[in-house]
Amino acid sequence: MKHCSPLTAHLSLLALLLASSAAHAARIGDLTDTSVTEQALRFFTFSDASLRMALIGCILLGLNCGLLGGFIVVRRMALVGDTLSHAVLPGIALGFLWNMTKDPVAILIGATLVGGLSMLTVNAITRSTRLKEDAAMGLVLSSFYAVGVCLIGMIQKLPTGNKSGIDKFLFGQAAALNGSDITLMAVTAVVTLLFVTLGYRGLLTLSFHRAFGETLGIPMNLLHHAMMLLTAFAVVTAMQAVGVVLVSAMLIIPPATACLITDRMHRVLLWSALIGMSTAALGAFFSFLGTNLPTGPFMVLAGAAIFTVAFLFSPQQGWLTRLWRQRSQRERIERENTLKAMYHLAERREFKEEGISLLELAELRREPLEVERSNADKLLRERFATLSDDGSMLHFTPTGWRKASAVVRNHRLWELYLTNVMHYGADHVHDDAEKIEHVLGEDIVRQLERRLDFPQLDPHGKTIPGVREVHGTEGRGHNAESTGYSR
């Protein structure tokens, strides 16, 4: 038999020190004063048995909660996880009282039965009264949780109750996970993975089109209750690591973060599982770095940090990303409007004079000259235009000429579409075309051209730039390079 390691001795001492306080969550490190670097190196060597056990357990619960939480969040049932996490507490106490030991199987059975009873109670309240589901869940959550706290208080008054470890379900203690707990977590995670994989299409239908699934004969009620059963399993197996109060966060934060990253359900589940496992591992890591740092709260804080990053920087829904896109769009529209104004001035001269005066551009757009100088600088940075030596004249580059022609074409095609097809008055189409010209894609433009039989003139008799002007270097009836507009 191996001798106890210093880490084990320190954990035992820590357990004795915290036995009198149920609110003090344990950690998976030790009490020795070591540097953060040394602790980090110890973590990544995985040399401590208690660390390995806690880390495996945390990753399994992250996987389990992430997969099931994905369906819970998209079904807008986030409060169900919180209700189950609090309502199963009496079942945990009853499971312990069954044989006066913290037998994982007995606790799981007791918690599952009480969790099912809590959901049945919620259904009974909503069906027999005018109370909404959220009010019923709040009532059941608080009532069952109060019963559980009372039962745990009674257990701790028993001769060996204060050494039972049952109080760790309230606040979590990843360091207390043993082989039986890990086995139960692994079995639950495998069952959940198989259930999600084999029943994915049915669960997808349940989440978004339940009534349609019932018409197809898919057992929606069976799938719902099976998912609630597995959610109860996930809650119970996770409670010992993160506690009753925080376990719902492991069901909600990973899928909520995943929903900010993608909008495809299979990717939401994948991201949710990865984020759940990552937050669990990060929580174990940060808990291991210092002294008296609880694992469960650090798991939730790590998840909240990842959610914050996704909330700010997600490619599709990130707040800062959206602000950046909006700013980029405003700048693009301003550049395109400047190019369009340059095109109009060149058109007035029948494309015969070289260069566009900044002063004329400011007068046409009714803006101060300094504003137009700033707009000109933006065109120079994008290589849409060049500036004369004295800084008074703008000249199109080939790229700028094509871009200006494209914007004018979009504007005039849309005006013609509104007048010829939608029967708008020719004097009422300009404002709509001003908005749509910046968002029309090439495919839509080609459809408009075919629908209008490749028109040459807009409703006001002005020439619509053709394909050669937009995609090539030639203009309609003139060479843009020879006139100076591609300079």
N, C-alpha and C positions, 0 to 999 in steps of 0.2 A: 504493500500500500504506500502511495506517495505521501511525503510529508506535506503539511499545509504550507502554502506559499505565504509570503508576507502580505500579499494582496488579500488573500482569504482572511488572514488574521485581522487586517484592518477593516474589512467588510463586517466581520463578526462584531468587532468593537463598535463600528458605526451603527449596526443594528441594535445593539444594546443601548447606545446613547439615544436613539430615536424611538425606542419602544414606547416611551411615555407620551409621545406627541404624534397623533395621527396625522396632523397637518404638515409634517416635515417629510417631504418626498426625498427618497434616497437617490444616490448617484452610483455610477459604475466605476468611478476611480477610487483612489485611496486618500488617506489623510496626510500623507507625507508631503513635505514642502519640496516640490520639484518645479523646475522651470516649465513654461508652456511648451518650449521646444522639446524637452525630454518627454513630456506627456504625449505630445503629438507623435513622436517617434515610437513610443510604446504602443500607441493606438494602432499604428499602421503595421507594426510587427505582429499584432494579434497574439501576443504571447500570454496574455492573461485569460484564464479560463472563464472567469465571470464576464469579461468583456466580450468574448466570443459568443457566449450564450445570450447575453443581452442584445448584441448586435444582430445576431440571426433572428431573434424574436422580434426585434423592432422592424427589420426588413420584411419579415413575413406579414406582420400586421399592417405595414404600409402597403404591401401588395394587395392584401385582402380588402382593406378599407378603400383603397384606390379604385379597384375594379367595381365593387358594389356601390361605392359612393357616386361613380359616374352615372349610373341609372337613377339613383336617388335624387341627384341634383337636377338632371334634365327633366325628371318627372315633377319637379318642384315639391319634393317631399323632404326637404332638408330638416324640418322639425321632427320628422320621424326618427332620425338618428339620435337627436337629442333626447327625445321621449324614451326610446329604447334604452339608451345608456343610463338614464336615471331610473327607469321603471324596473330594470332587471336586478337592481340592488337587493330587493327582498329575496329574489330567487337565489342569489349568491349566498346570502345568509342561511337560507333554508338548505341549500346544498351542503354547506358546512355542518349544519346541525344534524344532517343525515347520519354521519358517522364520526362527527367531531374532529374531522381532519380536512385539510385543504385539498381534497381530492379533485383534480381538474375535471374529471368526467362527471362526478356528482354535481359540482358547481355549474358545469355547462348545462346539464339536464335541468337543474332547478331554475337557472336563469332563462333558459329557453322557454320553459313552461310559463314562467311569470311574464316573460316578454310577449308570448302569444296571448296571454290573458289581458295584458295591457292594451294590445291592439284590438282585441275583441271588445274590450270596455269602451275604447274610443269609438268603434263602429256602433255599439249599442247606444251610446250617448247621442251621436250625430243622427241616428235613424229615429230615435224616440223623442228627441227634443228639437228645439229650434236653434240650438247652439251649432256654430260652425266647427269645422274640424280642428282649426288651430286652437280654439277655446277648449275643446274636449281634450286635445293633446296636452295643453298646459295644465289642465285639471288632473289628468292621469299622471303626468310627469311629477308634479309636486306631491301628490298623494302617495304614490308608490315609493318615491324617493324618501319621503318622511318615514314610511313604514320600514324601509331598508335601514335607515340610520338608527332607528329605535332598536331593530333586531341586532345590528352590529354592536350597539352600545350594551345590549343585554349579553351578547357573546363575550365581550371583553370583561364583563364582571364575573364570568365563570372562572374556576380555579386556574385553568390554563388558557383562558381566553385572550389575555394580553400577549401571549406568545404565539397565537395562532397565525398571525400575519393577515387575517381577514381584513384588517383596516387598510391594508395597502391598496385594496380595490377602490377606495375613496380618492386617493391622491396619486396612485401609481408608484411603482417601484420596479424599474426594469432590472435592477441588480438582483431582485428576488426570483427572477425567472429560472426555472430548473428544467431538467430534461423532459419531464412529463408535460410541462407547459409548452415547450418548444415542439414536442411531438403533436400535441393538440393543435397548435397554431399551424403546423405544416399540413396536417390532415385537412383542417378547415380551408387553408389557402388552396390546396389541390382540388378539393371539392368545388370551391368557388370558381377556380379557373376552368374546370371541366364544365360546370353549369353555364358559365358565360360563353364558352366556346361552342358547346353543343346547342345551347338554346338562344344563340345570339339573335337570329331572325325573329323569334318569338318575343324576346325581350325588347328588341327594337320596335316591333309593332305595339307592344304593351306601353312603351314610353311615349309614342307619338300618335298612334292610331288604334287605340284600344277597341273602340266600337267596330272599326273595320276588321280587326282581328277576330272579334266574336262572330261576325258574319261569315268569316272563312272557316269557322269551327275550331280555331286555335284556343286551347284552354287558358284563357287570360287569367281567370281567378287562380288556377293552379300555379301559374308562373308567378303571379303576384305574391301568393302566400309562400311559395318556395323562396323567393327573393327576400321576403321579410324574415323567414327562418334563418337563411344564411346571414342576413344582416345582424340578427340577434347573436349568431355564433361569432361573427366578426367583432361585435361590440364586447362580448364577454371575454374573448381571448385578448383583446387589446386593452381592456380595462386595467389589468395588472401592470401594464407598462406605463400607461398615461393617466389612468384614473377615470372615475365616473365623469368628473367635471369637464375633462378635456377630450374624451374619446370621440365626441361628435365632431370635433375639429378635424380629426383624421379622416372622417367620412366626407367632409364638406370642402376643406381647403384644397386638397389635390385635384378633385374634379372641377372645382370652381376655377382654379388656375388653368387647367387644361382647356376649359371652355373659352378662355381668353386667347388661347394659342391657336385653336382650330375649331371648325364647325362641323367636322365629319365625326360621326359617333364612334367608329372604330378607332379613329385617331384620338378622340377624347379619352377612351378607355386606356389606350396605350400610354398616352401622356400622363393620365391620372395615376396609373400604376407606377410609372417611372418616378413621378414627383412624390408619390407616397413613400416609395422605398428610399428616395434621396433624402426627403425630410427626416425620415426615421434614422437613417445613417448619420446625418448631420447632427441630429439631436443627441445621439449617442456620442458622437465625436466631441461636441462642445461640452457635454456633461463630463466627459473624461478629462478635460483640460484643467479644470480647477478643483477647488475643494468645496464640498457641500453644494454642488450644482445639480439640480434635479434633471432627470432625463426627459420625462414627459413634457414639461413646459418648454424645454429647449427644442423638442420635436415640433411642437406647435409654433414656436417662434420662427424656426427655420422654414416651416411651411408658409407662415405669414410673410416672411422676407421674400420667398420665391414668388408668392402671389403679388407682392408689391412690385417686384421687377417686371412681372408679366403685365400688371395693370399699367405700368408706365411705358414699357417698351415693346409690348406684343406687336408683331408686324401688322395685324389686322385691327385690333381693338385697343392697343396701347394708347393711353392718354397723351403722352408726349409724342408718340408716333403720329397720332391724328393731328396734333398741333403742327408738327413738322410738315405733314402732307398738306394741310390747309395753307400754311405759309408758302410752301413750294408752289401750290396751285395759284395762289394770289400773284406770286412773282411771275409765273408762267403766263397768266392772263395779261398782266401788265406788259410783258415783253411782246406778246402777240398783238395787243392793242397798239403798241408803238409801231410795230412792223406794218400793221394794217393801215395806220395813218400815213406812214411813209409811202405805201403803195398808192393810196388815194392821191397824194401830192404828185407822185410820178405819173399817175394816170391822167391828171389834169393837164399835164404837159405832153401827153401822148407819148410818154417814155422817151422823149427826145433830149432832155437836158440831164446832165450828169450831176448826181448828188442831190441830197435833200437838206435844206437849210434848217438848222435847229430853231431859228427864230420863227420860220414858217410853221414848223411842227408844233411849237408852243402855241402859236396863234390858232392853228387848226384845232388843237385839243383843249384850248382855253386853260392852259396851265402855265405857271411861271417858267421862265427860261431855265432856272436852276433845276427844276424838276425834270425837264427834258434832258438836261445835261446828265443827271443821275440815271435816267432811263437809257441814255446813250451808252453810258459806262456799262450798264448791265448787258446791252446788246454786244458790246465789245468783248466782254468776258465770255459770252456764249458763242462768239465768232459769227454772229448774225450780221454784223456790220463793221465797217472801218470808219475812221474819223480822219478828216483832212488835217493837214499840218497846222493850220491856224485854229483848229478845233471848232469850226463853225458849220461844217458840212458832213453829213452822214452818207455813206455809200453801202449799198447792199453787198454782201458776200453771196456766192452761189447758194449756200445753205440758207442764208437769211431771205434771199429772193424766193426760194421754194417754200419756205415757211410762210412768208407773207401771202404768197399766191394761194396756199392751202387755206389760210384763214379767210381770205376774201371769197374763195370758191365756196367754202362751207356756208358763209353768211348768205351769199346770193342764191345758192341752191335752196337753202331753207326758206328764204323769202319766196322763191318761185313755187316751192312745194305748198306753202301755206296759201298762196293766192290761187294756184291752179287746181290743187287737190282738195284743200280744206276750205276754199272759197272765202278766205279772209280778204279784207280790203287792202290794196297795195300800200295804203298809208298807215296800216296797223300792224305791219309785220316786222318792222325794223327792231323794236325792242326785244321781241322773242328771238330774232336771229342773233342779236348781240350776245344773248346768253348761251344759245345752243352751239354757236360757232366754235367754242372752245372745248366742247365735249364730244363732238361728232367723230366717230371712228371711221377709218378708211372703208370698212365693209359697209357701213351705213351710207356713206357718201356714194359709193358705187351703186348701191340700191336706188338711191335718189336719182342718180344720173340715168339709170335704166328706166326708172318709173317716169321720168320727165322726158325721155327720148333724147338724152344727151343735148341739153339746151345750150344755146350760145349766149343768150341775153337774160338778165334778171327782169323782174316786173317793172323796173324803172328804166329799162333800155340799156343798162350797163353790161359790158362784156363779162362773162363768167370765165375766170382762168381755167384752162384746160389741163389735161393730164400731163402734157409736155412741160408746162410751166411749173407744175407741182412736183413732178418727179424727175425732170431733166433740166438741162441748161437753156433750152430754147423757150422763148415766149411765143404767144400767138401772133404770128406775122412779124416778129422782130427777134433779133438776137440779144438776149439780156446782157451778155458779156460785152457786146459792142456798144451798148448804150450807157455802160457804166454802172448798171444795177447789180452786177455780180462782181464788182471790183473788190 
